[in-house]
């Protein structure tokens, strides 16, 4: 939220003052982790780029987690990890934002691009809400500005009739603007970013003026090139970004850790009844998804057909969360194979004709032959 002058106000502060006692289903990062951000800001004595609330070191620590030096005897102050992956990738991303370059987070669906984007914005400018969601119907006004047509007709072009976009607000206040699913926007809308990114200015020819970006302004965009309906970026626009490719988790253990952490966070936010961690079922779901998307079993002995679905960590998180709800409300509170079987099949079979054949073949040639997966095999057969 912002004042008339365009200065940033903490989203957490505005909700606290305007909606006391309201339970938010999905708090913004700067709300949910306000204590950690405040702790890092208080303990951060390293140089901060203009307009940044934290130093690049502190931003990286916020995302990857770590233990801060004790402020007193016996004190341990731990920052929880928000992203599990390569430290160097995050360092490169943060270093990019400390320059005059925009950042493009590229990767297949489910590689935490949006998650990383939100937390970077929260740590750098304390506001992750200056967001443009890219779709096939996104208009150029979402990037530049629009008009209040009632005022426009009554008064003509004026500052009062202008409706600023999230990017214009970020430029005025020196904050981070986020553009989600950049490649889903039409190409002509994408190219509206070129002047903003290269000149750090947004012309308003109707008023014979412009908005010049304050120090601290930058853009974080996310994109993937595997979904249908992708519009390739022009070379002129791609040159305005430094690109960081976020990979899928390298190992089963790393992906299990990511899924378990996120499922636990979602469970607390939704106030699901407490259930045991269910790591065995999480490992099974992760293994199934990794094998199907990779086209071979984990031991490399059997080649597999891959379904049309992405089967990323995001889908695994959804399947396990749904399974926890089933176990808590309709089972004995323990996550079992029957609780995740339906969710897995729903995630795998996106195309009923081709994906069902792929799933049945995997079930009969791989799952059935694993002695410790017999309960999982039976559960999947029952709902197939």
C-alpha positions as CSV (number, residue, x, y, z in Angstrom):
1,X,0.0,0.0,0.0
2,X,1.1,3.6,-0.7
3,X,0.5,7.1,0.3
4,X,-0.6,9.8,-2.2
5,X,3.0,10.8,-2.6
6,X,3.9,7.2,-3.7
7,X,6.0,6.3,-0.8
8,X,6.0,2.6,0.2
9,X,4.2,1.5,3.3
10,X,4.8,-2.0,4.8
11,X,2.0,-4.3,3.8
12,X,2.3,-6.0,7.2
13,X,1.8,-2.6,8.9
14,X,-1.1,-1.6,6.7
15,X,-3.0,-4.8,7.4
16,X,-2.3,-4.6,11.1
17,X,-3.7,-1.1,11.3
18,X,-6.7,-1.6,9.0
19,X,-7.7,-5.2,9.7
20,X,-6.9,-6.1,13.3
21,X,-7.6,-9.7,14.2
22,X,-8.1,-10.8,10.6
23,X,-6.6,-14.2,9.8
24,X,-4.8,-14.0,6.5
25,X,-4.9,-17.3,4.5
26,X,-1.6,-16.6,2.6
27,X,0.5,-13.8,4.2
28,X,3.0,-12.0,2.0
29,X,6.6,-12.9,2.6
30,X,7.3,-9.6,4.4
31,X,4.4,-10.4,6.8
32,X,5.1,-14.1,7.5
33,X,8.9,-13.5,8.0
34,X,8.7,-10.0,9.5
35,X,10.7,-11.1,12.6
36,X,13.5,-12.6,10.6
37,X,13.7,-9.6,8.3
38,X,13.8,-7.3,11.3
39,X,16.5,-9.4,13.0
40,X,18.6,-9.4,9.9
41,X,18.2,-5.6,9.5
42,X,19.3,-5.0,13.1
43,X,22.3,-7.3,12.8
44,X,23.3,-6.3,9.3
45,X,26.4,-4.1,9.3
46,X,27.5,-4.7,5.8
47,X,27.2,-2.1,2.9
48,X,23.7,-1.8,1.5
49,X,23.0,-0.7,-2.1
50,X,20.9,2.5,-2.4
51,X,17.3,1.9,-1.5
52,X,17.9,-1.6,-0.1
53,X,16.7,-2.6,3.4
54,X,19.4,-5.3,3.7
55,X,22.8,-5.9,2.4
56,X,23.3,-8.5,-0.4
57,X,24.9,-10.8,2.2
58,X,21.8,-10.5,4.4
59,X,19.4,-11.0,1.5
60,X,21.2,-14.2,0.6
61,X,21.2,-15.4,4.2
62,X,17.4,-14.6,4.4
63,X,16.8,-16.8,1.4
64,X,19.1,-19.7,2.1
65,X,19.0,-19.6,5.9
66,X,21.8,-19.7,8.4
67,X,22.8,-19.1,12.0
68,X,23.6,-15.6,13.0
69,X,26.4,-14.9,15.5
70,X,25.1,-14.9,19.0
71,X,24.2,-11.5,20.4
72,X,24.8,-12.7,23.9
73,X,26.0,-15.8,25.8
74,X,24.0,-18.9,24.9
75,X,21.8,-17.2,22.3
76,X,21.2,-18.9,18.9
77,X,19.4,-16.9,16.2
78,X,18.6,-19.1,13.2
79,X,17.2,-17.8,9.9
80,X,15.0,-20.5,8.3
81,X,15.8,-21.4,4.6
82,X,13.3,-20.3,2.1
83,X,15.0,-21.9,-0.9
84,X,17.0,-25.1,-0.9
85,X,19.5,-25.2,-3.8
86,X,22.7,-23.7,-5.1
87,X,24.1,-20.9,-3.0
88,X,26.0,-19.6,-6.0
89,X,22.8,-19.2,-8.0
90,X,21.2,-17.0,-5.4
91,X,24.4,-15.0,-5.0
92,X,24.4,-14.3,-8.7
93,X,20.7,-13.3,-8.6
94,X,21.3,-10.9,-5.7
95,X,24.4,-9.5,-7.2
96,X,22.5,-8.8,-10.4
97,X,19.8,-6.8,-8.5
98,X,22.6,-4.7,-6.9
99,X,23.5,-3.5,-10.4
100,X,21.4,-1.7,-12.9
101,X,20.3,-4.9,-14.6
102,X,17.0,-6.6,-14.2
103,X,16.8,-10.3,-13.2
104,X,15.1,-13.0,-15.2
105,X,14.4,-16.3,-13.3
106,X,14.1,-19.0,-15.9
107,X,13.1,-22.6,-15.3
108,X,10.5,-25.3,-15.8
109,X,7.3,-25.0,-13.9
110,X,7.7,-25.9,-10.2
111,X,11.3,-24.7,-9.7
112,X,10.3,-22.0,-7.2
113,X,10.8,-19.1,-9.5
114,X,7.8,-17.2,-8.0
115,X,8.8,-18.2,-4.5
116,X,12.3,-16.8,-4.9
117,X,11.0,-13.7,-6.7
118,X,8.7,-12.9,-3.8
119,X,11.3,-13.4,-1.1
120,X,13.9,-11.4,-3.0
121,X,11.5,-8.5,-3.2
122,X,10.5,-8.8,0.4
123,X,14.1,-8.7,1.6
124,X,15.3,-5.9,-0.7
125,X,12.4,-3.4,-0.5
126,X,10.1,-4.8,2.2
127,X,7.2,-5.0,-0.3
128,X,6.6,-8.0,-2.6
129,X,3.1,-6.8,-3.8
130,X,4.2,-4.7,-6.8
131,X,3.3,-7.5,-9.1
132,X,2.2,-7.8,-12.8
133,X,0.8,-11.3,-13.5
134,X,1.5,-12.2,-17.1
135,X,-1.3,-13.9,-19.1
136,X,-2.3,-14.0,-22.8
137,X,-4.7,-11.2,-22.0
138,X,-2.3,-8.8,-20.2
139,X,-2.5,-5.4,-21.7
140,X,0.2,-2.8,-22.1
141,X,-1.4,-0.7,-19.4
142,X,-0.4,-3.3,-16.8
143,X,3.3,-2.5,-17.6
144,X,3.0,1.3,-18.2
145,X,-0.1,3.0,-16.9
146,X,-3.8,3.3,-17.5
147,X,-6.5,6.0,-17.1
148,X,-9.5,6.6,-14.9
149,X,-11.9,7.1,-17.8
150,X,-14.5,9.0,-15.8
151,X,-11.8,11.6,-14.9
152,X,-10.3,11.5,-18.3
153,X,-13.6,12.4,-19.9
154,X,-14.3,15.1,-17.3
155,X,-10.9,16.7,-17.0
156,X,-8.8,15.5,-19.9
157,X,-5.4,13.9,-19.4
158,X,-4.1,14.8,-16.0
159,X,-2.1,13.4,-13.1
160,X,-5.3,12.7,-11.2
161,X,-6.7,10.7,-14.1
162,X,-3.6,8.6,-14.4
163,X,-3.7,5.1,-13.0
164,X,-0.1,4.0,-12.3
165,X,1.0,0.4,-12.9
166,X,2.9,-1.6,-10.3
167,X,6.1,-0.8,-12.3
168,X,5.4,2.9,-12.2
169,X,4.8,2.7,-8.4
170,X,8.1,0.8,-8.0
171,X,10.0,3.4,-10.1
172,X,8.6,6.3,-8.1
173,X,9.5,4.7,-4.7
174,X,12.7,2.9,-5.6
175,X,11.3,-0.6,-5.0
176,X,11.4,-4.0,-6.6
177,X,8.7,-4.7,-9.2
178,X,7.8,-8.3,-10.1
179,X,6.6,-9.6,-13.5
180,X,5.3,-13.1,-13.4
181,X,5.1,-15.4,-16.4
182,X,6.7,-12.9,-18.7
183,X,6.6,-15.3,-21.7
184,X,2.8,-15.6,-21.4
185,X,2.4,-11.9,-22.3
186,X,1.9,-10.9,-26.0
187,X,5.2,-9.8,-27.6
188,X,4.2,-6.2,-28.0
189,X,3.3,-6.0,-24.3
190,X,6.7,-7.6,-23.3
191,X,8.5,-4.9,-25.4
192,X,6.9,-2.2,-23.3
193,X,9.5,-3.1,-20.7
194,X,12.5,-2.2,-23.0
195,X,12.5,1.6,-22.3
196,X,11.9,1.0,-18.6
197,X,14.8,-1.4,-18.3
198,X,17.3,0.4,-20.5
199,X,16.6,4.1,-19.8
200,X,15.1,3.7,-16.3
201,X,12.4,6.1,-17.3
202,X,8.7,5.8,-18.3
203,X,7.5,8.5,-20.7
204,X,3.9,9.8,-20.4
205,X,3.4,11.6,-23.7
206,X,-0.2,12.5,-22.9
207,X,1.1,14.8,-20.1
208,X,4.4,15.7,-21.8
209,X,6.3,14.3,-18.8
210,X,8.0,11.1,-17.6
211,X,8.7,9.1,-14.5
212,X,12.3,8.6,-13.7
213,X,13.2,5.6,-11.5
214,X,14.6,6.3,-8.0
215,X,17.7,4.4,-6.8
216,X,16.7,0.9,-5.6
217,X,14.2,0.3,-8.5
218,X,14.7,-3.0,-10.3
219,X,12.6,-5.7,-11.9
220,X,12.5,-9.4,-11.2
221,X,10.7,-11.4,-14.0
222,X,10.0,-15.1,-14.1
223,X,9.5,-17.2,-17.2
224,X,9.5,-20.8,-18.5
225,X,9.7,-22.2,-22.0
226,X,7.9,-25.5,-21.6
227,X,4.3,-24.5,-21.1
228,X,1.9,-24.1,-24.0
229,X,1.2,-20.6,-25.2
230,X,4.7,-19.3,-24.6
231,X,5.7,-16.1,-26.4
232,X,9.5,-16.0,-27.0
233,X,11.3,-12.9,-25.7
234,X,12.7,-10.6,-28.3
235,X,16.5,-10.4,-28.4
236,X,16.3,-6.7,-27.5
237,X,14.3,-7.5,-24.3
238,X,16.4,-10.5,-23.4
239,X,19.6,-8.4,-23.4
240,X,18.0,-6.2,-20.7
241,X,18.0,-9.1,-18.3
242,X,20.6,-11.1,-16.5
243,X,19.2,-14.7,-16.6
244,X,19.5,-17.2,-13.8
245,X,18.2,-20.7,-14.5
246,X,16.7,-22.4,-11.5
247,X,17.1,-26.1,-11.8
248,X,15.0,-29.0,-10.5
249,X,16.3,-30.5,-7.3
250,X,19.5,-32.5,-8.0
251,X,18.8,-35.5,-5.7
252,X,15.8,-37.3,-4.2
253,X,17.0,-36.3,-0.7
254,X,17.1,-32.6,-1.6
255,X,13.6,-32.7,-3.2
256,X,12.2,-34.7,-0.2
257,X,13.5,-32.0,2.1
258,X,12.0,-29.2,0.0
259,X,8.6,-30.9,-0.2
260,X,8.6,-31.7,3.5
261,X,9.4,-28.2,4.5
262,X,6.8,-26.6,2.3
263,X,4.1,-29.1,3.2
264,X,4.8,-28.3,6.9
265,X,4.5,-24.5,6.2
266,X,1.3,-24.9,4.3
267,X,-0.2,-27.2,7.0
268,X,0.5,-24.6,9.7
269,X,-1.0,-21.8,7.5
270,X,-4.1,-23.9,6.9
271,X,-4.3,-25.0,10.5
272,X,-4.5,-28.7,9.5
273,X,-4.6,-31.1,12.4
274,X,-1.1,-32.4,13.4
275,X,-0.1,-35.6,11.6
276,X,3.2,-37.5,11.6
277,X,5.7,-36.2,9.0
278,X,5.0,-39.1,6.6
279,X,8.5,-38.9,5.1
280,X,8.2,-42.4,3.6
281,X,5.1,-41.4,1.6
282,X,6.8,-38.1,0.6
283,X,9.8,-40.1,-0.6
284,X,7.5,-42.3,-2.7
285,X,5.7,-39.4,-4.3
286,X,9.0,-37.6,-5.1
287,X,10.5,-40.8,-6.5
288,X,7.5,-41.5,-8.8
289,X,7.5,-37.9,-10.1
290,X,11.3,-37.9,-10.7
291,X,11.2,-41.2,-12.5
292,X,8.3,-40.3,-14.7
293,X,9.7,-36.9,-15.7
294,X,13.2,-38.2,-16.2
295,X,12.1,-41.2,-18.3
296,X,13.9,-43.8,-16.3
297,X,14.0,-45.4,-12.9
298,X,16.3,-44.1,-10.2
299,X,18.7,-47.0,-10.6
300,X,18.8,-46.3,-14.4
301,X,17.9,-49.9,-15.4
302,X,14.5,-49.3,-16.8
303,X,13.5,-46.7,-19.4
304,X,10.0,-45.2,-19.0
305,X,7.6,-43.1,-21.0
306,X,7.0,-39.7,-19.7
307,X,3.5,-38.2,-19.3
308,X,2.5,-34.8,-20.6
309,X,2.4,-33.3,-17.0
310,X,5.4,-31.5,-15.6
311,X,5.5,-33.4,-12.2
312,X,7.6,-30.9,-10.4
313,X,8.1,-30.3,-6.7
314,X,5.1,-28.0,-6.7
315,X,2.8,-30.9,-7.8
316,X,4.4,-33.2,-5.1
317,X,3.7,-30.5,-2.5
318,X,0.1,-30.4,-3.6
319,X,-0.3,-34.2,-3.5
320,X,1.2,-34.5,0.0
321,X,-0.8,-31.5,1.4
322,X,-4.0,-33.1,0.1
323,X,-3.0,-36.4,1.5
324,X,-2.4,-34.9,4.9
325,X,-5.9,-33.4,4.8
326,X,-7.4,-36.8,4.0
327,X,-5.4,-38.5,6.7
328,X,-6.4,-35.9,9.3
329,X,-10.1,-35.6,8.5
330,X,-11.0,-39.0,7.1
331,X,-8.2,-41.4,8.3
332,X,-6.4,-42.2,11.5
333,X,-4.1,-39.1,11.3
334,X,-1.2,-41.0,9.8
335,X,-0.3,-40.3,6.2
336,X,-0.6,-43.5,4.2
337,X,-0.4,-44.7,0.6
338,X,-4.1,-44.6,0.2
339,X,-4.1,-40.9,1.1
340,X,-1.7,-39.9,-1.7
341,X,-2.7,-42.4,-4.4
342,X,-5.6,-40.4,-5.8
343,X,-3.6,-37.2,-5.8
344,X,-0.7,-38.8,-7.7
345,X,-3.0,-40.2,-10.4
346,X,-4.7,-36.8,-10.8
347,X,-1.3,-35.1,-11.2
348,X,0.1,-37.7,-13.7
349,X,-3.0,-38.2,-15.9
350,X,-3.5,-34.8,-17.5
351,X,-4.3,-36.2,-20.9
352,X,-6.7,-39.1,-20.3
353,X,-5.8,-40.9,-23.5
354,X,-2.0,-40.9,-23.5
355,X,-1.1,-40.3,-19.9
356,X,-3.3,-43.2,-18.6
357,X,-1.3,-45.7,-20.7
358,X,1.9,-44.2,-19.4
359,X,0.7,-44.5,-15.8
360,X,-0.6,-48.1,-16.1
361,X,2.7,-49.2,-17.7
362,X,4.7,-47.6,-14.9
363,X,2.4,-49.1,-12.2
364,X,2.7,-52.6,-13.6
365,X,6.4,-52.7,-14.6
366,X,8.0,-50.6,-11.8
367,X,5.8,-50.2,-8.8
368,X,4.4,-53.7,-8.6
369,X,7.9,-55.2,-8.5
370,X,9.1,-53.2,-5.5
371,X,8.5,-55.3,-2.4
372,X,8.2,-52.4,0.0
373,X,5.7,-50.6,-2.3
374,X,3.0,-53.2,-2.2
375,X,0.6,-51.1,-0.2
376,X,1.2,-48.2,-2.6
377,X,0.6,-50.5,-5.6
378,X,-2.7,-51.7,-4.1
379,X,-3.9,-48.2,-3.3
380,X,-3.1,-47.0,-6.8
381,X,-4.9,-49.9,-8.4
382,X,-8.0,-49.2,-6.3
383,X,-8.3,-45.7,-7.6
384,X,-7.0,-46.2,-11.2
